[in-house]
């Protein structure tokens, strides 16, 4: 499983790169604060919403601490997606939140 740190993700965003971030936390967690321009797909709905994703794009998975996003990363990898887990999750995020 590919991994990237929250700091590396933040640096990419600050450098103006467009990232495809998928936040797999629950609605109340995302409403409490999330990285700008995320795609929100709760982990429990991921298998039902994979048709919304594009296999030609790389995705970075985000959750609270990295556990659920790790599960999501493994699942999407098994479905043929280019996906990376953001280690440490939102607990490690120091960048802008909405």
N, CA, C and O atoms as a MOPAC input file, in Angstrom:
PM7 MOZYME 1SCF
protein

 N      0.84100 1    -1.18100 1     0.00000 1
 C      0.00000 1     0.00000 1     0.00000 1
 C      0.88600 1     1.24400 1     0.00000 1
 O      1.80100 1     1.37700 1     0.81200 1
 N      0.58800 1     2.15100 1    -0.93400 1
 C      1.33200 1     3.41100 1    -0.98300 1
 C      0.83900 1     4.32600 1     0.13200 1
 O     -0.34600 1     4.33900 1     0.46600 1
 N      1.77500 1     5.09400 1     0.70600 1
 C      1.43500 1     6.01200 1     1.79000 1
 C      2.07000 1     7.37300 1     1.54300 1
 O      3.10900 1     7.48800 1     0.89200 1
 N      1.41900 1     8.40100 1     2.08100 1
 C      1.92500 1     9.76800 1     2.02100 1
 C      1.58900 1    10.42100 1     3.35400 1
 O      0.53800 1    10.14700 1     3.93400 1
 N      2.47000 1    11.27800 1     3.83800 1
 C      2.20700 1    11.93400 1     5.12000 1
 C      1.27900 1    13.12700 1     4.92000 1
 O      1.17400 1    13.66600 1     3.81800 1
 N      0.60700 1    13.53500 1     5.99700 1
 C     -0.26400 1    14.71100 1     5.95100 1
 C      0.54100 1    15.93900 1     5.54400 1
 O      0.04700 1    16.79200 1     4.80700 1
 N      1.78000 1    16.02900 1     6.02200 1
 C      2.64200 1    17.16800 1     5.69700 1
 C      2.94300 1    17.21100 1     4.19900 1
 O      2.94600 1    18.28400 1     3.59600 1
 N      3.19700 1    16.04900 1     3.60300 1
 C      3.46500 1    16.00000 1     2.16400 1
 C      2.23200 1    16.42300 1     1.36300 1
 O      2.35100 1    17.14400 1     0.37200 1
 N      1.05400 1    15.97600 1     1.79200 1
 C     -0.18600 1    16.36700 1     1.12000 1
 C     -0.35300 1    17.88200 1     1.20600 1
 O     -0.67700 1    18.53800 1     0.21700 1
 N     -0.12700 1    18.42800 1     2.40000 1
 C     -0.24500 1    19.87300 1     2.61500 1
 C      0.71000 1    20.63200 1     1.68500 1
 O      0.32600 1    21.63700 1     1.08700 1
 N      1.95000 1    20.15200 1     1.56500 1
 C      2.93700 1    20.81000 1     0.69900 1
 C      2.49300 1    20.79400 1    -0.76000 1
 O      2.64400 1    21.79200 1    -1.46300 1
 N      1.94600 1    19.66900 1    -1.22000 1
 C      1.44900 1    19.57500 1    -2.59400 1
 C      0.34000 1    20.60400 1    -2.83000 1
 O      0.33200 1    21.28200 1    -3.85700 1
 N     -0.59400 1    20.72100 1    -1.88200 1
 C     -1.70200 1    21.67400 1    -2.00400 1
 C     -1.17300 1    23.10400 1    -2.00200 1
 O     -1.59800 1    23.93100 1    -2.80800 1
 N     -0.24500 1    23.38900 1    -1.09100 1
 C      0.32500 1    24.74400 1    -1.01100 1
 C      1.12400 1    25.11000 1    -2.26300 1
 O      1.28100 1    26.28900 1    -2.58100 1
 N      1.62600 1    24.09600 1    -2.97000 1
 C      2.34400 1    24.32500 1    -4.22400 1
 C      1.38800 1    24.47100 1    -5.41000 1
 O      1.81800 1    24.60700 1    -6.55600 1
 N      0.08200 1    24.44300 1    -5.11600 1
 C     -0.91700 1    24.63600 1    -6.15900 1
 C     -1.29500 1    23.39500 1    -6.92700 1
 O     -1.97300 1    23.48600 1    -7.95000 1
 N     -0.87000 1    22.22700 1    -6.45500 1
 C     -1.21600 1    20.98800 1    -7.14400 1
 C     -2.65600 1    20.61200 1    -6.82800 1
 O     -3.12700 1    20.79400 1    -5.70500 1
 N     -3.35100 1    20.08200 1    -7.83800 1
 C     -4.73100 1    19.62600 1    -7.66000 1
 C     -4.68500 1    18.15100 1    -7.28400 1
 O     -4.28000 1    17.31100 1    -8.08800 1
 N     -5.09700 1    17.84200 1    -6.06900 1
 C     -5.10700 1    16.46100 1    -5.59800 1
 C     -6.53900 1    15.95400 1    -5.52500 1
 O     -7.47200 1    16.72300 1    -5.29300 1
 N     -6.70000 1    14.66200 1    -5.72300 1
 C     -8.01000 1    14.02600 1    -5.58600 1
 C     -8.05000 1    13.35800 1    -4.21100 1
 O     -7.62200 1    12.21600 1    -4.04300 1
 N     -8.57300 1    14.09500 1    -3.23800 1
 C     -8.63000 1    13.59700 1    -1.86100 1
 C    -10.01200 1    13.05000 1    -1.57600 1
 O    -11.01800 1    13.71700 1    -1.82100 1
 N    -10.06000 1    11.83000 1    -1.05500 1
 C    -11.33300 1    11.23400 1    -0.65500 1
 C    -11.31800 1    11.05500 1     0.85700 1
 O    -10.47300 1    10.34700 1     1.40300 1
 N    -12.26400 1    11.70600 1     1.52300 1
 C    -12.39900 1    11.61500 1     2.97900 1
 C    -13.44300 1    10.54500 1     3.27100 1
 O    -14.59400 1    10.66300 1     2.85200 1
 N    -13.03700 1     9.49100 1     3.99500 1
 C    -13.94100 1     8.36800 1     4.25000 1
 C    -14.55600 1     8.40300 1     5.64900 1
 O    -15.13600 1     7.41700 1     6.10500 1
 N    -14.42500 1     9.55700 1     6.33200 1
 C    -15.02900 1     9.67900 1     7.66400 1
 C    -16.54400 1     9.83500 1     7.54900 1
 O    -17.09000 1    10.00000 1     6.45800 1
 N    -17.20200 1     9.78000 1     8.69800 1
 C    -18.64700 1     9.95000 1     8.74300 1
 C    -19.01400 1    11.42500 1     8.55900 1
 O    -18.16400 1    12.30500 1     8.69800 1
 N    -20.27800 1    11.68700 1     8.24700 1
 C    -20.75700 1    13.03700 1     7.94500 1
 C    -20.44400 1    14.03100 1     9.06200 1
 O    -19.95900 1    15.12800 1     8.78700 1
 N    -20.71400 1    13.66400 1    10.32300 1
 C    -20.48400 1    14.60400 1    11.42800 1
 C    -18.99900 1    14.93400 1    11.58100 1
 O    -18.65300 1    16.05800 1    11.94700 1
 N    -18.12200 1    13.97400 1    11.30600 1
 C    -16.67900 1    14.21700 1    11.39000 1
 C    -16.23200 1    15.20000 1    10.30300 1
 O    -15.44500 1    16.11200 1    10.56100 1
 N    -16.74000 1    15.00100 1     9.09800 1
 C    -16.37800 1    15.87200 1     7.98100 1
 C    -16.92500 1    17.27500 1     8.21500 1
 O    -16.24500 1    18.26200 1     7.93300 1
 N    -18.14700 1    17.36800 1     8.72900 1
 C    -18.74900 1    18.68000 1     9.00400 1
 C    -17.98200 1    19.44300 1    10.07600 1
 O    -18.00900 1    20.67400 1    10.09600 1
 N    -17.30300 1    18.73500 1    10.96200 1
 C    -16.53500 1    19.37200 1    12.03900 1
 C    -15.23200 1    19.98200 1    11.51300 1
 O    -14.61100 1    20.79100 1    12.20200 1
 N    -14.81600 1    19.60700 1    10.31000 1
 C    -13.60500 1    20.15900 1     9.72400 1
 C    -12.97900 1    19.19200 1     8.74000 1
 O    -12.73800 1    18.02800 1     9.06000 1
 N    -12.71500 1    19.68800 1     7.53300 1
 C    -12.11400 1    18.83900 1     6.50700 1
 C    -11.18500 1    19.65800 1     5.62900 1
 O    -11.23900 1    20.88700 1     5.61600 1
 N    -10.33600 1    18.95800 1     4.89800 1
 C     -9.42800 1    19.59300 1     3.95200 1
 C    -10.27600 1    20.15600 1     2.80900 1
 O    -11.16700 1    19.46900 1     2.31000 1
 N    -10.01000 1    21.40500 1     2.38500 1
 C    -10.79000 1    21.97300 1     1.27500 1
 C    -10.73300 1    21.10900 1     0.02100 1
 O     -9.71600 1    20.47700 1    -0.26300 1
 N    -11.82100 1    21.09000 1    -0.71500 1
 C    -11.99000 1    20.41100 1    -2.01400 1
 C    -11.90400 1    18.88100 1    -1.95000 1
 O    -11.54000 1    18.24100 1    -2.93700 1
 N    -12.23300 1    18.30200 1    -0.81100 1
 C    -12.26100 1    16.83900 1    -0.71700 1
 C    -13.49900 1    16.27800 1    -1.41700 1
 O    -14.46800 1    16.99200 1    -1.67300 1
 N    -13.43800 1    14.99500 1    -1.71500 1
 C    -14.60500 1    14.22100 1    -2.11300 1
 C    -14.98800 1    13.45800 1    -0.84700 1
 O    -14.13800 1    12.79700 1    -0.25000 1
 N    -16.24200 1    13.53500 1    -0.43000 1
 C    -16.64900 1    12.82900 1     0.79100 1
 C    -17.41600 1    11.56900 1     0.42900 1
 O    -18.50600 1    11.62900 1    -0.14000 1
 N    -16.82800 1    10.42600 1     0.76800 1
 C    -17.49900 1     9.13400 1     0.60500 1
 C    -17.25500 1     8.34500 1     1.88800 1
 O    -16.16200 1     7.81200 1     2.07900 1
 N    -18.26000 1     8.26000 1     2.78100 1
 C    -18.06000 1     7.47900 1     4.01200 1
 C    -17.61700 1     6.05200 1     3.68100 1
 O    -18.06800 1     5.46500 1     2.69700 1
 N    -16.73500 1     5.50600 1     4.51000 1
 C    -16.17300 1     4.17700 1     4.25700 1
 C    -17.25300 1     3.13800 1     3.98400 1
 O    -17.10100 1     2.30700 1     3.08900 1
 N    -18.34000 1     3.17600 1     4.74500 1
 C    -19.41000 1     2.18900 1     4.58000 1
 C    -20.12000 1     2.25800 1     3.23900 1
 O    -20.79500 1     1.30500 1     2.84900 1
 N    -19.97800 1     3.37000 1     2.52800 1
 C    -20.62900 1     3.53600 1     1.21900 1
 C    -19.66200 1     3.38600 1     0.05300 1
 O    -20.07700 1     3.41900 1    -1.10500 1
 N    -18.37800 1     3.22300 1     0.34800 1
 C    -17.35300 1     3.23300 1    -0.69900 1
 C    -17.61000 1     2.21200 1    -1.79800 1
 O    -17.52500 1     2.54900 1    -2.97900 1
 N    -17.92100 1     0.97800 1    -1.43600 1
 C    -18.10100 1    -0.04600 1    -2.46200 1
 C    -19.30100 1     0.24400 1    -3.35900 1
 O    -19.35600 1    -0.22900 1    -4.49400 1
 N    -20.27000 1     1.02800 1    -2.85100 1
 C    -21.45300 1     1.36100 1    -3.63300 1
 C    -21.24500 1     2.60500 1    -4.48900 1
 O    -22.05900 1     2.90100 1    -5.36400 1
 N    -20.15200 1     3.33600 1    -4.23700 1
 C    -19.91700 1     4.59000 1    -4.96600 1
 C    -18.62900 1     4.58400 1    -5.79600 1
 O    -18.22200 1     5.62900 1    -6.30400 1
 N    -17.98500 1     3.42400 1    -5.94000 1
 C    -16.75100 1     3.38000 1    -6.73300 1
 C    -16.99600 1     3.77600 1    -8.18400 1
 O    -16.07400 1     4.23100 1    -8.86000 1
 N    -18.23000 1     3.60900 1    -8.67600 1
 C    -18.54500 1     3.99400 1   -10.05500 1
 C    -18.38800 1     5.50900 1   -10.27100 1
 O    -18.29800 1     5.96200 1   -11.41200 1
 N    -18.35500 1     6.29400 1    -9.18000 1
 C    -18.18600 1     7.74700 1    -9.27900 1
 C    -16.71800 1     8.13500 1    -9.48700 1
 O    -16.41800 1     9.28300 1    -9.81600 1
 N    -15.81000 1     7.18000 1    -9.29400 1
 C    -14.37800 1     7.45800 1    -9.37300 1
 C    -13.81900 1     7.08300 1   -10.73900 1
 O    -14.38800 1     6.25200 1   -11.44700 1
 N    -12.70300 1     7.70200 1   -11.10000 1
 C    -12.06900 1     7.52400 1   -12.39900 1
 C    -10.75300 1     6.77000 1   -12.21500 1
 O     -9.84600 1     7.26000 1   -11.54200 1
 N    -10.64600 1     5.59200 1   -12.80400 1
 C     -9.44000 1     4.77500 1   -12.63700 1
 C     -8.19500 1     5.40800 1   -13.24900 1
 O     -7.08100 1     4.96000 1   -12.97400 1
 N     -8.36200 1     6.44000 1   -14.07300 1
 C     -7.20000 1     7.09000 1   -14.67100 1
 C     -6.61900 1     8.17900 1   -13.76000 1
 O     -5.57200 1     8.75000 1   -14.06800 1
 N     -7.29400 1     8.46700 1   -12.64100 1
 C     -6.82500 1     9.49800 1   -11.70900 1
 C     -6.26000 1     8.86900 1   -10.43800 1
 O     -6.76400 1     7.84800 1    -9.96900 1
 N     -5.21200 1     9.47900 1    -9.88200 1
 C     -4.71100 1     9.00800 1    -8.58400 1
 C     -5.55600 1     9.62000 1    -7.45300 1
 O     -5.98000 1    10.77300 1    -7.54100 1
 N     -5.79200 1     8.84700 1    -6.40900 1
 C     -6.57100 1     9.31800 1    -5.26600 1
 C     -5.75500 1     9.19100 1    -3.98100 1
 O     -4.92100 1     8.29600 1    -3.84600 1
 N     -6.01100 1    10.10400 1    -3.04000 1
 C     -5.41600 1    10.03700 1    -1.71400 1
 C     -6.55700 1     9.89300 1    -0.72200 1
 O     -7.49200 1    10.69400 1    -0.71200 1
 N     -6.47300 1     8.86100 1     0.11500 1
 C     -7.53300 1     8.56300 1     1.07100 1
 C     -7.22500 1     9.20700 1     2.41400 1
 O     -6.08600 1     9.19000 1     2.87900 1
 N     -8.27400 1     9.78200 1     3.04000 1
 C     -8.12700 1    10.51100 1     4.29800 1
 C     -9.19600 1    10.03600 1     5.29100 1
 O    -10.34100 1     9.79700 1     4.90900 1
 N     -8.81000 1     9.90000 1     6.57100 1
 C     -9.77900 1     9.66400 1     7.64800 1
 C     -9.27200 1    10.37600 1     8.89600 1
 O     -8.48000 1    11.31300 1     8.78800 1
 N     -9.70800 1     9.95500 1    10.06700 1
 C     -9.30400 1    10.62500 1    11.29600 1
 C     -7.84700 1    10.34300 1    11.64500 1
 O     -7.08200 1    11.26200 1    11.93700 1
 N     -7.46100 1     9.04900 1    11.61300 1
 C     -6.11200 1     8.69300 1    12.05400 1
 C     -5.32000 1     7.84700 1    11.05300 1
 O     -4.12800 1     7.61300 1    11.25500 1
 N     -5.95700 1     7.39200 1     9.99500 1
 C     -5.26500 1     6.59000 1     8.98000 1
 C     -5.73700 1     5.15100 1     8.88300 1
 O     -5.36900 1     4.44400 1     7.94400 1
 N     -6.54500 1     4.70300 1     9.83700 1
 C     -7.02300 1     3.31400 1     9.83500 1
 C     -8.08800 1     3.04800 1     8.78600 1
 O     -7.94000 1     2.15200 1     7.95500 1
 N     -9.15900 1     3.82300 1     8.82400 1
 C    -10.24200 1     3.62200 1     7.85300 1
 C     -9.77300 1     3.94100 1     6.43900 1
 O    -10.16300 1     3.26900 1     5.48400 1
 N     -8.93200 1     4.97300 1     6.30600 1
 C     -8.42400 1     5.29500 1     4.96700 1
 C     -7.51900 1     4.17600 1     4.46400 1
 O     -7.44200 1     3.93900 1     3.25900 1
 N     -6.83200 1     3.48600 1     5.37700 1
 C     -6.02600 1     2.33100 1     4.99700 1
 C     -6.89100 1     1.21000 1     4.44700 1
 O     -6.53500 1     0.57300 1     3.45600 1
 N     -8.03100 1     0.96700 1     5.09300 1
 C     -8.98000 1    -0.04700 1     4.60200 1
 C     -9.50900 1     0.34600 1     3.22400 1
 O     -9.61000 1    -0.48200 1     2.31800 1
 N     -9.84500 1     1.63900 1     3.09000 1
 C    -10.35500 1     2.13800 1     1.80700 1
 C     -9.29200 1     2.01400 1     0.71800 1
 O     -9.59800 1     1.65300 1    -0.41900 1
 N     -8.04100 1     2.31600 1     1.07100 1
 C     -6.93800 1     2.21400 1     0.10600 1
 C     -6.79500 1     0.77500 1    -0.37900 1
 O     -6.67100 1     0.53100 1    -1.57900 1
 N     -6.81300 1    -0.16800 1     0.54400 1
 C     -6.67900 1    -1.57800 1     0.16700 1
 C     -7.84000 1    -2.01300 1    -0.72400 1
 O     -7.63800 1    -2.72700 1    -1.70600 1
 N     -9.04800 1    -1.58500 1    -0.38600 1
 C    -10.21600 1    -1.95600 1    -1.19100 1
 C    -10.09900 1    -1.39300 1    -2.60900 1
 O    -10.26800 1    -2.12000 1    -3.58800 1
 N     -9.80900 1    -0.09200 1    -2.71000 1
 C     -9.73900 1     0.52800 1    -4.03600 1
 C     -8.57700 1    -0.02000 1    -4.85900 1
 O     -8.68700 1    -0.14900 1    -6.07800 1
 N     -7.46400 1    -0.34200 1    -4.19900 1
 C     -6.34000 1    -0.99400 1    -4.90500 1
 C     -6.80900 1    -2.30800 1    -5.52200 1
 O     -6.47000 1    -2.62200 1    -6.66300 1
 N     -7.58700 1    -3.06900 1    -4.76500 1
 C     -8.06900 1    -4.36700 1    -5.24700 1
 C     -9.03400 1    -4.20600 1    -6.42400 1
 O     -9.26700 1    -5.15400 1    -7.17500 1
 N     -9.59100 1    -3.00600 1    -6.58000 1
 C    -10.50700 1    -2.71700 1    -7.68300 1
 C     -9.79900 1    -2.05800 1    -8.87000 1
 O    -10.43600 1    -1.67800 1    -9.85300 1
 N     -8.46400 1    -1.92700 1    -8.76500 1
 C     -7.68600 1    -1.40900 1    -9.88300 1
 C     -7.44000 1     0.09400 1    -9.88500 1
 O     -7.04900 1     0.65400 1   -10.90900 1
 N     -7.66500 1     0.75800 1    -8.74700 1
 C     -7.44400 1     2.20100 1    -8.65700 1
 C     -6.01000 1     2.50700 1    -8.20800 1
 O     -5.37500 1     1.70700 1    -7.52200 1
 N     -5.51600 1     3.68500 1    -8.61200 1
 C     -4.22700 1     4.21100 1    -8.16500 1
 C     -4.52400 1     5.03300 1    -6.91600 1
 O     -5.01500 1     6.15800 1    -7.01100 1
 N     -4.22800 1     4.47700 1    -5.75400 1
 C     -4.66500 1     5.09300 1    -4.50300 1
 C     -3.56300 1     5.05000 1    -3.45200 1
 O     -2.79200 1     4.09300 1    -3.38200 1
 N     -3.50000 1     6.10700 1    -2.63300 1
 C     -2.48100 1     6.26600 1    -1.60300 1
 C     -3.16000 1     6.62800 1    -0.29400 1
 O     -4.11700 1     7.40300 1    -0.28300 1
 N     -2.67700 1     6.07600 1     0.80600 1
 C     -3.22700 1     6.37200 1     2.12800 1
 C     -2.46700 1     7.53800 1     2.76300 1
 O     -1.23600 1     7.54400 1     2.78700 1
 N     -3.22000 1     8.53800 1     3.28500 1
 C     -2.59500 1     9.63000 1     4.03000 1
 C     -2.41800 1     9.17100 1     5.47100 1
 O     -3.39200 1     9.06400 1     6.21600 1
 N     -1.17400 1     8.89900 1     5.86400 1
 C     -0.89200 1     8.39500 1     7.20400 1
 C     -1.14800 1     9.46900 1     8.25500 1
 O     -0.90300 1    10.65300 1     8.02800 1
 N     -1.64000 1     9.03400 1     9.39900 1
 C     -1.90800 1     9.96300 1    10.49600 1
 C     -3.24700 1    10.66300 1    10.40600 1
 O     -3.73500 1    11.20200 1    11.40000 1
 N     -3.84900 1    10.66100 1     9.22400 1
 C     -5.16700 1    11.23800 1     9.03300 1
 C     -5.27800 1    12.69200 1     9.45800 1
 O     -4.28600 1    13.42000 1     9.49900 1
 N     -6.49300 1    13.10000 1     9.77000 1
 C     -6.76100 1    14.48600 1    10.14700 1
 C     -6.10700 1    14.85000 1    11.47600 1
 O     -5.90000 1    16.03000 1    11.75800 1
 N     -5.78200 1    13.85900 1    12.29100 1
 C     -5.07500 1    14.14300 1    13.54700 1
 C     -3.69200 1    14.73100 1    13.26900 1
 O     -3.15400 1    15.46900 1    14.09400 1
 N     -3.12000 1    14.40800 1    12.11800 1
 C     -1.79500 1    14.90800 1    11.74100 1
 C     -1.86300 1    16.13100 1    10.83600 1
 O     -0.83300 1    16.73400 1    10.53700 1
 N     -3.05100 1    16.49900 1    10.40000 1
 C     -3.21300 1    17.60000 1     9.43800 1
 C     -3.01100 1    18.94500 1    10.11600 1
 O     -3.64800 1    19.24100 1    11.12800 1
 N     -2.12300 1    19.75900 1     9.55600 1
 C     -1.85700 1    21.09000 1    10.09600 1
 C     -2.25500 1    22.19300 1     9.12600 1
 O     -2.10300 1    23.37800 1     9.42400 1
 N     -2.76900 1    21.79300 1     7.95600 1
 C     -3.13000 1    22.77200 1     6.93300 1
 C     -4.51900 1    23.35200 1     7.13900 1
 O     -5.14300 1    23.17800 1     8.18600 1
 N     -4.97700 1    24.03900 1     6.12300 1
 C     -6.27100 1    24.71900 1     6.13400 1
 C     -7.41400 1    23.68500 1     6.22500 1
 O     -7.35600 1    22.61300 1     5.62300 1
 N     -8.44500 1    24.04400 1     6.99300 1
 C     -9.64900 1    23.21200 1     7.05200 1
 C    -10.87500 1    24.08000 1     6.79700 1
 O    -10.86300 1    25.28900 1     7.03100 1
 N    -11.92000 1    23.44300 1     6.31800 1
 C    -13.20300 1    24.12900 1     6.09700 1
 C    -14.23400 1    23.56400 1     7.03600 1
 O    -15.38600 1    23.99600 1     7.02100 1

